Amino acid sequence: MKEEEALLVQVYSDLIDGFGTNHAKVYFCLLSSEVKTAKQIMDETGICKATVYAVLKELINCGLVRCSNTTPRNYFILDPVKVFTQKVEEQKRKLLKRLKKLEKVIENGNGEAEEEFLIKIGRGKQTKLINLKTKEQIKSREEALQVKRYLEEFIREIPEKRSQYITFKHY
């Protein structure tokens, strides 16, 4: 994998569920020109037809790629920096929403040791709040407040981290 593709995986995998190597190859291929057909993408990336179409569909669904209504379809990228900025802001809104849910759980709790704190994580599934270091469920109010402070700090740093990644060149 090229260095640029590896950077795309690193940057977008945090913003888009399932963004992987094939996504990066297709996206990078589209960055290097104005428009391409799926056949051109297959030829340049070496990815099989079914995978290219599946990846293009996912990239379109998440807003990174657009396509024409012509036959054959032409695929293209609008403004990569603008789209990336929108994705970062979208992720920030999601984190803030999760933080507010966590705050409500903490406010409603009474701090008893048997109490479980819940937050919604991805796709609407409810998950217990777990300490990743100890692999233990967080049951105390103080531990939940520490998680809340960590999330607040992480969210504050997002604009600074965004500038580290916005180095794409449109070829």
TIRO-2110 file (N, C-alpha, C; in Angstrom, 1 decimal):
// TIRO-2110
0.8, -1.2, 0.0, N, 1, A
0.0, 0.0, 0.0, CA, 1, A
0.9, 1.2, 0.0, C, 1, A
0.5, 2.2, -0.8, N, 2, A
1.3, 3.5, -0.9, CA, 2, A
1.1, 4.2, 0.4, C, 2, A
2.1, 5.1, 0.7, N, 3, A
2.1, 5.9, 1.9, CA, 3, A
0.8, 6.8, 1.9, C, 3, A
0.4, 7.4, 0.8, N, 4, A
-0.8, 8.2, 0.8, CA, 4, A
-2.0, 7.4, 1.1, C, 4, A
-2.1, 6.2, 0.6, N, 5, A
-3.3, 5.3, 0.9, CA, 5, A
-3.3, 5.0, 2.4, C, 5, A
-2.1, 4.7, 2.9, N, 6, A
-2.1, 4.4, 4.4, CA, 6, A
-2.6, 5.6, 5.2, C, 6, A
-2.2, 6.8, 4.8, N, 7, A
-2.6, 8.0, 5.5, CA, 7, A
-4.2, 8.1, 5.4, C, 7, A
-4.7, 7.9, 4.2, N, 8, A
-6.2, 7.9, 4.0, CA, 8, A
-6.9, 6.9, 5.0, C, 8, A
-6.3, 5.7, 5.1, N, 9, A
-6.9, 4.7, 6.0, CA, 9, A
-6.9, 5.3, 7.4, C, 9, A
-5.7, 5.8, 7.8, N, 10, A
-5.5, 6.3, 9.2, CA, 10, A
-6.5, 7.4, 9.5, C, 10, A
-6.7, 8.3, 8.5, N, 11, A
-7.5, 9.5, 8.8, CA, 11, A
-9.0, 9.1, 8.7, C, 11, A
-9.4, 8.4, 7.7, N, 12, A
-10.9, 8.2, 7.5, CA, 12, A
-11.4, 7.0, 8.3, C, 12, A
-10.6, 6.1, 8.7, N, 13, A
-11.1, 5.0, 9.5, CA, 13, A
-11.7, 5.4, 10.8, C, 13, A
-11.2, 6.6, 11.3, N, 14, A
-11.8, 7.1, 12.6, CA, 14, A
-13.1, 7.9, 12.3, C, 14, A
-13.3, 8.3, 11.1, N, 15, A
-14.5, 9.1, 10.7, CA, 15, A
-15.6, 8.3, 10.0, C, 15, A
-15.2, 7.2, 9.4, N, 16, A
-16.2, 6.4, 8.6, CA, 16, A
-16.0, 4.9, 8.9, C, 16, A
-17.1, 4.3, 9.4, N, 17, A
-17.1, 2.9, 9.8, CA, 17, A
-16.7, 2.1, 8.5, C, 17, A
-15.8, 1.2, 8.7, N, 18, A
-15.4, 0.2, 7.7, CA, 18, A
-14.4, 0.8, 6.6, C, 18, A
-14.0, 2.0, 6.7, N, 19, A
-13.1, 2.5, 5.7, CA, 19, A
-11.7, 1.8, 5.8, C, 19, A
-11.4, 1.1, 4.8, N, 20, A
-10.2, 0.3, 4.8, CA, 20, A
-9.3, 0.5, 3.6, C, 20, A
-8.4, -0.4, 3.3, N, 21, A
-7.4, -0.4, 2.3, CA, 21, A
-8.0, -0.2, 0.9, C, 21, A
-9.1, -1.0, 0.5, N, 22, A
-9.7, -0.8, -0.8, CA, 22, A
-10.4, 0.5, -0.9, C, 22, A
-11.0, 1.0, 0.1, N, 23, A
-11.6, 2.3, 0.1, CA, 23, A
-10.5, 3.4, -0.2, C, 23, A
-9.4, 3.3, 0.5, N, 24, A
-8.3, 4.2, 0.3, CA, 24, A
-7.7, 4.2, -1.2, C, 24, A
-7.6, 3.0, -1.7, N, 25, A
-7.1, 2.8, -3.1, CA, 25, A
-8.0, 3.5, -4.1, C, 25, A
-9.3, 3.2, -3.9, N, 26, A
-10.3, 3.8, -4.9, CA, 26, A
-10.4, 5.3, -4.7, C, 26, A
-10.4, 5.8, -3.5, N, 27, A
-10.5, 7.2, -3.2, CA, 27, A
-9.2, 7.9, -3.8, C, 27, A
-8.1, 7.3, -3.5, N, 28, A
-6.8, 7.9, -4.0, CA, 28, A
-6.8, 8.0, -5.5, C, 28, A
-7.3, 6.9, -6.1, N, 29, A
-7.3, 6.8, -7.6, CA, 29, A
-8.2, 8.0, -8.1, C, 29, A
-9.3, 8.2, -7.5, N, 30, A
-10.2, 9.3, -7.9, CA, 30, A
-9.6, 10.7, -7.6, C, 30, A
-8.7, 10.8, -6.6, N, 31, A
-8.1, 12.1, -6.3, CA, 31, A
-7.1, 12.5, -7.4, C, 31, A
-6.6, 11.5, -8.1, N, 32, A
-5.6, 11.8, -9.2, CA, 32, A
-6.2, 12.3, -10.5, C, 32, A
-7.5, 12.4, -10.6, N, 33, A
-8.1, 12.9, -11.9, CA, 33, A
-9.5, 13.5, -11.6, C, 33, A
-10.1, 14.0, -12.7, N, 34, A
-11.4, 14.7, -12.5, CA, 34, A
-12.5, 13.7, -12.4, C, 34, A
-12.5, 12.7, -13.4, N, 35, A
-13.6, 11.7, -13.4, CA, 35, A
-13.0, 10.4, -13.9, C, 35, A
-13.6, 9.3, -13.4, N, 36, A
-13.1, 7.9, -13.9, CA, 36, A
-14.3, 7.0, -13.9, C, 36, A
-14.3, 6.0, -14.8, N, 37, A
-15.3, 5.0, -14.8, CA, 37, A
-14.8, 3.9, -13.8, C, 37, A
-15.7, 3.0, -13.5, N, 38, A
-15.4, 1.9, -12.6, CA, 38, A
-14.3, 1.0, -13.3, C, 38, A
-14.4, 0.9, -14.6, N, 39, A
-13.4, 0.1, -15.3, CA, 39, A
-12.0, 0.7, -15.2, C, 39, A
-11.9, 2.0, -15.3, N, 40, A
-10.6, 2.7, -15.2, CA, 40, A
-10.1, 2.5, -13.7, C, 40, A
-11.0, 2.6, -12.8, N, 41, A
-10.6, 2.4, -11.4, CA, 41, A
-10.1, 1.0, -11.2, C, 41, A
-10.8, 0.0, -11.7, N, 42, A
-10.3, -1.4, -11.6, CA, 42, A
-8.9, -1.6, -12.2, C, 42, A
-8.7, -1.0, -13.4, N, 43, A
-7.5, -1.2, -14.1, CA, 43, A
-6.3, -0.5, -13.3, C, 43, A
-6.6, 0.6, -12.7, N, 44, A
-5.5, 1.4, -12.0, CA, 44, A
-5.2, 0.8, -10.6, C, 44, A
-6.2, 0.3, -10.0, N, 45, A
-6.0, -0.2, -8.6, CA, 45, A
-5.8, -1.7, -8.5, C, 45, A
-6.2, -2.5, -9.5, N, 46, A
-6.0, -3.9, -9.5, CA, 46, A
-7.1, -4.6, -8.6, C, 46, A
-8.1, -3.9, -8.2, N, 47, A
-9.2, -4.4, -7.4, CA, 47, A
-10.2, -5.0, -8.3, C, 47, A
-10.8, -6.1, -7.9, N, 48, A
-11.8, -6.8, -8.8, CA, 48, A
-13.0, -6.0, -8.9, C, 48, A
-13.8, -6.3, -10.0, N, 49, A
-15.0, -5.5, -10.3, CA, 49, A
-16.0, -5.4, -9.2, C, 49, A
-16.4, -6.6, -8.6, N, 50, A
-17.4, -6.6, -7.5, CA, 50, A
-16.9, -5.7, -6.3, C, 50, A
-15.7, -5.8, -6.0, N, 51, A
-15.2, -5.0, -4.8, CA, 51, A
-15.2, -3.5, -5.2, C, 51, A
-14.8, -3.2, -6.4, N, 52, A
-14.7, -1.8, -6.8, CA, 52, A
-16.2, -1.2, -6.7, C, 52, A
-17.1, -1.9, -7.2, N, 53, A
-18.5, -1.4, -7.2, CA, 53, A
-19.0, -1.3, -5.8, C, 53, A
-18.7, -2.3, -4.9, N, 54, A
-19.1, -2.2, -3.5, CA, 54, A
-18.5, -1.1, -2.8, C, 54, A
-17.2, -0.8, -3.0, N, 55, A
-16.5, 0.3, -2.4, CA, 55, A
-17.0, 1.6, -2.9, C, 55, A
-17.3, 1.7, -4.2, N, 56, A
-17.8, 3.0, -4.7, CA, 56, A
-19.2, 3.3, -4.1, C, 56, A
-20.0, 2.2, -4.0, N, 57, A
-21.3, 2.4, -3.4, CA, 57, A
-21.2, 2.9, -1.9, C, 57, A
-20.3, 2.4, -1.2, N, 58, A
-20.0, 2.8, 0.2, CA, 58, A
-19.5, 4.2, 0.3, C, 58, A
-18.6, 4.6, -0.6, N, 59, A
-18.0, 5.9, -0.7, CA, 59, A
-19.1, 6.9, -1.1, C, 59, A
-20.0, 6.6, -2.0, N, 60, A
-21.1, 7.4, -2.3, CA, 60, A
-22.0, 7.6, -1.2, C, 60, A
-22.4, 6.5, -0.5, N, 61, A
-23.3, 6.6, 0.7, CA, 61, A
-22.7, 7.5, 1.8, C, 61, A
-21.4, 7.5, 2.0, N, 62, A
-20.9, 8.3, 3.1, CA, 62, A
-20.5, 9.7, 2.6, C, 62, A
-20.7, 10.0, 1.3, N, 63, A
-20.5, 11.4, 0.9, CA, 63, A
-19.1, 11.7, 0.3, C, 63, A
-18.3, 10.7, 0.2, N, 64, A
-16.9, 11.0, -0.3, CA, 64, A
-16.8, 11.1, -1.8, C, 64, A
-17.7, 10.3, -2.5, N, 65, A
-17.6, 10.2, -3.9, CA, 65, A
-19.0, 10.5, -4.5, C, 65, A
-19.0, 11.1, -5.7, N, 66, A
-20.3, 11.3, -6.4, CA, 66, A
-20.2, 10.5, -7.8, C, 66, A
-21.3, 10.3, -8.4, N, 67, A
-21.3, 9.7, -9.7, CA, 67, A
-22.3, 10.4, -10.6, C, 67, A
-22.0, 10.2, -11.9, N, 68, A
-22.9, 10.8, -13.0, CA, 68, A
-24.1, 9.9, -13.3, C, 68, A
-25.1, 10.4, -14.0, N, 69, A
-26.2, 9.5, -14.4, CA, 69, A
-26.0, 9.0, -15.9, C, 69, A
-24.8, 9.1, -16.4, N, 70, A
-24.5, 8.7, -17.7, CA, 70, A
-24.2, 7.2, -17.7, C, 70, A
-24.1, 6.6, -19.0, N, 71, A
-23.6, 5.3, -19.1, CA, 71, A
-22.4, 5.3, -20.0, C, 71, A
-21.3, 4.8, -19.5, N, 72, A
-21.0, 4.3, -18.2, CA, 72, A
-21.0, 5.4, -17.2, C, 72, A
-21.2, 5.0, -16.0, N, 73, A
-21.2, 6.0, -14.9, CA, 73, A
-19.7, 6.6, -14.7, C, 73, A
-19.6, 7.8, -14.5, N, 74, A
-18.4, 8.5, -14.1, CA, 74, A
-18.4, 8.8, -12.6, C, 74, A
-17.3, 8.5, -12.0, N, 75, A
-17.2, 8.7, -10.5, CA, 75, A
-16.2, 9.9, -10.3, C, 75, A
-16.4, 10.7, -9.3, N, 76, A
-15.6, 11.8, -9.1, CA, 76, A
-15.7, 12.3, -7.6, C, 76, A
-14.7, 13.1, -7.2, N, 77, A
-14.7, 13.7, -5.9, CA, 77, A
-14.8, 15.2, -6.0, C, 77, A
-15.6, 15.8, -5.2, N, 78, A
-15.8, 17.3, -5.3, CA, 78, A
-14.6, 18.0, -4.6, C, 78, A
-14.7, 18.4, -3.4, N, 79, A
-13.7, 19.1, -2.7, CA, 79, A
-13.2, 18.3, -1.5, C, 79, A
-12.1, 17.6, -1.6, N, 80, A
-11.7, 16.7, -0.5, CA, 80, A
-11.5, 17.3, 0.8, C, 80, A
-11.0, 18.5, 0.9, N, 81, A
-10.8, 19.2, 2.1, CA, 81, A
-12.1, 19.6, 2.8, C, 81, A
-13.1, 20.1, 1.9, N, 82, A
-14.4, 20.5, 2.4, CA, 82, A
-15.1, 19.2, 3.0, C, 82, A
-15.1, 18.1, 2.2, N, 83, A
-15.8, 16.9, 2.6, CA, 83, A
-15.1, 16.4, 3.9, C, 83, A
-13.8, 16.4, 4.0, N, 84, A
-13.1, 15.9, 5.2, CA, 84, A
-13.5, 16.8, 6.4, C, 84, A
-13.6, 18.1, 6.2, N, 85, A
-14.0, 19.0, 7.3, CA, 85, A
-15.4, 18.7, 7.8, C, 85, A
-16.3, 18.4, 6.8, N, 86, A
-17.7, 18.1, 7.2, CA, 86, A
-17.7, 16.8, 8.0, C, 86, A
-16.9, 15.8, 7.6, N, 87, A
-16.9, 14.5, 8.3, CA, 87, A
-16.4, 14.7, 9.7, C, 87, A
-15.4, 15.6, 9.9, N, 88, A
-14.8, 15.8, 11.2, CA, 88, A
-15.9, 16.5, 12.1, C, 88, A
-16.6, 17.5, 11.5, N, 89, A
-17.6, 18.2, 12.3, CA, 89, A
-18.8, 17.2, 12.6, C, 89, A
-19.1, 16.3, 11.7, N, 90, A
-20.1, 15.3, 11.9, CA, 90, A
-19.7, 14.4, 13.1, C, 90, A
-18.5, 14.0, 13.1, N, 91, A
-18.0, 13.1, 14.2, CA, 91, A
-18.0, 13.9, 15.5, C, 91, A
-17.6, 15.1, 15.4, N, 92, A
-17.6, 15.9, 16.7, CA, 92, A
-19.1, 16.0, 17.2, C, 92, A
-20.1, 16.2, 16.3, N, 93, A
-21.4, 16.3, 16.8, CA, 93, A
-21.9, 15.0, 17.4, C, 93, A
-21.5, 13.9, 16.8, N, 94, A
-21.8, 12.6, 17.4, CA, 94, A
-21.2, 12.4, 18.8, C, 94, A
-19.9, 12.8, 18.9, N, 95, A
-19.3, 12.7, 20.2, CA, 95, A
-19.9, 13.6, 21.3, C, 95, A
-20.3, 14.8, 20.9, N, 96, A
-21.0, 15.7, 21.8, CA, 96, A
-22.3, 15.1, 22.2, C, 96, A
-23.0, 14.5, 21.3, N, 97, A
-24.3, 13.8, 21.6, CA, 97, A
-24.1, 12.7, 22.6, C, 97, A
-23.1, 11.9, 22.4, N, 98, A
-22.8, 10.8, 23.3, CA, 98, A
-22.4, 11.3, 24.7, C, 98, A
-21.6, 12.4, 24.7, N, 99, A
-21.2, 13.1, 26.0, CA, 99, A
-22.5, 13.5, 26.7, C, 99, A
-23.4, 14.1, 26.0, N, 100, A
-24.6, 14.6, 26.7, CA, 100, A
-25.4, 13.4, 27.3, C, 100, A
-25.5, 12.3, 26.6, N, 101, A
-26.2, 11.1, 27.1, CA, 101, A
-25.4, 10.6, 28.3, C, 101, A
-24.1, 10.6, 28.3, N, 102, A
-23.4, 10.2, 29.5, CA, 102, A
-23.6, 11.1, 30.6, C, 102, A
-23.7, 12.4, 30.4, N, 103, A
-23.9, 13.4, 31.5, CA, 103, A
-25.3, 13.1, 32.1, C, 103, A
-26.3, 12.8, 31.3, N, 104, A
-27.6, 12.5, 31.8, CA, 104, A
-27.6, 11.3, 32.7, C, 104, A
-26.9, 10.3, 32.3, N, 105, A
-26.8, 9.0, 33.1, CA, 105, A
-26.1, 9.3, 34.4, C, 105, A
-25.0, 10.1, 34.3, N, 106, A
-24.3, 10.5, 35.6, CA, 106, A
-25.2, 11.3, 36.5, C, 106, A
-25.9, 12.3, 35.9, N, 107, A
-26.8, 13.1, 36.8, CA, 107, A
-27.9, 12.3, 37.4, C, 107, A
-28.4, 11.3, 36.7, N, 108, A
-29.5, 10.5, 37.2, CA, 108, A
-29.1, 9.5, 38.2, C, 108, A
-27.8, 9.2, 38.3, N, 109, A
-27.3, 8.2, 39.1, CA, 109, A
-27.1, 8.6, 40.6, C, 109, A
-27.0, 7.7, 41.4, N, 110, A
-26.8, 8.0, 42.9, CA, 110, A
-25.5, 7.6, 43.4, C, 110, A
-24.6, 7.0, 42.5, N, 111, A
-23.2, 6.7, 42.9, CA, 111, A
-23.1, 5.4, 43.6, C, 111, A
-24.2, 4.6, 43.6, N, 112, A
-24.1, 3.3, 44.3, CA, 112, A
-23.2, 2.4, 43.5, C, 112, A
-22.4, 1.5, 44.2, N, 113, A
-21.5, 0.6, 43.5, CA, 113, A
-22.1, -0.3, 42.5, C, 113, A
-23.4, -0.7, 42.7, N, 114, A
-24.0, -1.7, 41.8, CA, 114, A
-24.6, -1.0, 40.6, C, 114, A
-24.6, 0.3, 40.6, N, 115, A
-25.2, 1.0, 39.4, CA, 115, A
-24.4, 0.8, 38.2, C, 115, A
-25.1, 0.6, 37.0, N, 116, A
-24.4, 0.5, 35.7, CA, 116, A
-24.6, 1.8, 34.9, C, 116, A
-23.6, 2.3, 34.3, N, 117, A
-23.7, 3.5, 33.5, CA, 117, A
-23.8, 3.0, 32.0, C, 117, A
-24.7, 3.5, 31.3, N, 118, A
-24.9, 3.1, 29.9, CA, 118, A
-24.8, 4.3, 29.0, C, 118, A
-24.1, 4.0, 27.8, N, 119, A
-24.1, 5.0, 26.8, CA, 119, A
-24.4, 4.3, 25.5, C, 119, A
-25.0, 5.0, 24.5, N, 120, A
-25.2, 4.4, 23.2, CA, 120, A
-23.9, 4.5, 22.4, C, 120, A
-23.5, 3.4, 21.8, N, 121, A
-22.3, 3.4, 21.0, CA, 121, A
-22.6, 2.8, 19.7, C, 121, A
-22.6, 3.5, 18.6, N, 122, A
-22.8, 3.0, 17.2, CA, 122, A
-24.0, 2.3, 17.0, C, 122, A
-24.7, 2.6, 15.9, N, 123, A
-25.8, 1.9, 15.3, CA, 123, A
-27.0, 1.7, 16.3, C, 123, A
-27.1, 2.5, 17.4, N, 124, A
-28.2, 2.4, 18.3, CA, 124, A
-28.1, 1.3, 19.3, C, 124, A
-27.1, 0.5, 19.3, N, 125, A
-27.0, -0.5, 20.3, CA, 125, A
-26.5, 0.1, 21.7, C, 125, A
-27.2, -0.4, 22.7, N, 126, A
-26.8, 0.1, 24.1, CA, 126, A
-25.7, -0.8, 24.6, C, 126, A
-24.7, -0.2, 25.1, N, 127, A
-23.5, -0.9, 25.6, CA, 127, A
-23.1, -0.4, 27.0, C, 127, A
-22.6, -1.3, 27.8, N, 128, A
-22.2, -0.9, 29.1, CA, 128, A
-20.9, -0.1, 29.0, C, 128, A
-20.7, 0.8, 29.9, N, 129, A
-19.5, 1.6, 29.8, CA, 129, A
-18.4, 0.8, 30.5, C, 129, A
-17.3, 0.6, 29.7, N, 130, A
-16.2, -0.3, 30.1, CA, 130, A
-14.9, 0.4, 30.2, C, 130, A
-14.1, 0.2, 31.2, N, 131, A
-12.8, 0.7, 31.3, CA, 131, A
-11.9, -0.2, 30.4, C, 131, A
-11.4, 0.4, 29.3, N, 132, A
-10.6, -0.4, 28.4, CA, 132, A
-9.3, -1.0, 28.9, C, 132, A
-8.7, -0.3, 29.9, N, 133, A
-7.5, -0.7, 30.5, CA, 133, A
-7.7, -2.0, 31.3, C, 133, A
-8.7, -1.9, 32.2, N, 134, A
-8.9, -3.0, 33.1, CA, 134, A
-9.9, -4.0, 32.6, C, 134, A
-10.6, -3.7, 31.5, N, 135, A
-11.7, -4.5, 30.9, CA, 135, A
-12.8, -4.7, 31.9, C, 135, A
-12.9, -3.9, 32.8, N, 136, A
-14.0, -4.0, 33.8, CA, 136, A
-15.1, -2.9, 33.5, C, 136, A
-16.3, -3.3, 33.9, N, 137, A
-17.4, -2.4, 33.8, CA, 137, A
-17.3, -1.2, 34.8, C, 137, A
-17.5, 0.0, 34.3, N, 138, A
-17.4, 1.1, 35.2, CA, 138, A
-18.8, 1.2, 35.9, C, 138, A
-18.7, 1.2, 37.3, N, 139, A
-19.9, 1.2, 38.1, CA, 139, A
-20.0, 2.4, 39.0, C, 139, A
-18.9, 3.1, 39.2, N, 140, A
-19.0, 4.2, 40.1, CA, 140, A
-19.1, 5.5, 39.4, C, 140, A
-19.8, 6.4, 40.1, N, 141, A
-20.0, 7.8, 39.5, CA, 141, A
-18.7, 8.5, 39.2, C, 141, A
-17.7, 8.4, 40.1, N, 142, A
-16.4, 9.1, 39.9, CA, 142, A
-15.7, 8.6, 38.6, C, 142, A
-15.7, 7.3, 38.4, N, 143, A
-15.1, 6.8, 37.2, CA, 143, A
-15.8, 7.3, 35.9, C, 143, A
-17.1, 7.3, 36.0, N, 144, A
-17.9, 7.8, 34.9, CA, 144, A
-17.6, 9.3, 34.6, C, 144, A
-17.4, 10.1, 35.7, N, 145, A
-17.1, 11.5, 35.5, CA, 145, A
-15.7, 11.6, 34.9, C, 145, A
-14.8, 10.7, 35.2, N, 146, A
-13.4, 10.8, 34.6, CA, 146, A
-13.5, 10.5, 33.1, C, 146, A
-14.4, 9.6, 32.7, N, 147, A
-14.6, 9.3, 31.3, CA, 147, A
-15.2, 10.5, 30.6, C, 147, A
-16.1, 11.2, 31.3, N, 148, A
-16.8, 12.4, 30.7, CA, 148, A
-15.7, 13.5, 30.5, C, 148, A
-14.8, 13.7, 31.5, N, 149, A
-13.8, 14.7, 31.3, CA, 149, A
-12.8, 14.4, 30.2, C, 149, A
-12.5, 13.1, 30.0, N, 150, A
-11.7, 12.6, 28.9, CA, 150, A
-12.3, 12.9, 27.6, C, 150, A
-13.6, 12.6, 27.5, N, 151, A
-14.4, 12.9, 26.2, CA, 151, A
-14.4, 14.4, 25.9, C, 151, A
-14.6, 15.2, 26.9, N, 152, A
-14.7, 16.7, 26.7, CA, 152, A
-13.3, 17.2, 26.2, C, 152, A
-12.2, 16.7, 26.8, N, 153, A
-10.9, 17.1, 26.3, CA, 153, A
-10.7, 16.6, 24.9, C, 153, A
-11.0, 15.4, 24.6, N, 154, A
-10.9, 14.9, 23.2, CA, 154, A
-11.7, 15.7, 22.2, C, 154, A
-12.9, 16.1, 22.5, N, 155, A
-13.7, 16.9, 21.6, CA, 155, A
-13.1, 18.3, 21.4, C, 155, A
-12.5, 18.9, 22.5, N, 156, A
-11.9, 20.2, 22.4, CA, 156, A
-10.7, 20.1, 21.4, C, 156, A
-10.0, 19.0, 21.4, N, 157, A
-8.8, 18.9, 20.6, CA, 157, A
-9.1, 18.6, 19.1, C, 157, A
-10.3, 18.2, 18.8, N, 158, A
-10.6, 17.8, 17.4, CA, 158, A
-10.2, 18.9, 16.4, C, 158, A
-10.6, 20.2, 16.5, N, 159, A
-10.1, 21.2, 15.5, CA, 159, A
-8.6, 21.2, 15.3, C, 159, A
-7.8, 21.0, 16.4, N, 160, A
-6.4, 21.0, 16.3, CA, 160, A
-5.9, 19.8, 15.5, C, 160, A
-6.5, 18.6, 15.8, N, 161, A
-6.1, 17.4, 15.1, CA, 161, A
-6.5, 17.5, 13.6, C, 161, A
-7.6, 18.1, 13.3, N, 162, A
-8.1, 18.2, 11.9, CA, 162, A
-7.0, 18.8, 11.1, C, 162, A
-6.3, 19.9, 11.6, N, 163, A
-5.3, 20.5, 10.8, CA, 163, A
-4.1, 19.6, 10.5, C, 163, A
-3.8, 18.6, 11.3, N, 164, A
-2.7, 17.7, 11.1, CA, 164, A
-3.0, 16.9, 9.8, C, 164, A
-4.3, 16.6, 9.5, N, 165, A
-4.6, 15.7, 8.5, CA, 165, A
-4.9, 16.4, 7.1, C, 165, A
-5.2, 17.6, 7.2, N, 166, A
-5.6, 18.3, 5.9, CA, 166, A
-4.3, 18.7, 5.2, C, 166, A
-3.8, 17.7, 4.5, N, 167, A
-2.6, 17.9, 3.7, CA, 167, A
-2.8, 17.2, 2.3, C, 167, A
-4.0, 16.9, 2.0, N, 168, A
-4.2, 16.2, 0.7, CA, 168, A
-3.9, 17.1, -0.5, C, 168, A
-3.4, 16.5, -1.5, N, 169, A
-3.1, 17.3, -2.7, CA, 169, A
-4.1, 16.7, -3.8, C, 169, A
-4.7, 17.6, -4.6, N, 170, A
-5.5, 17.1, -5.7, CA, 170, A
-4.7, 17.1, -6.9, C, 170, A
-4.5, 15.9, -7.5, N, 171, A
-3.6, 15.7, -8.6, CA, 171, A
-4.3, 15.9, -9.9, C, 171, A
END
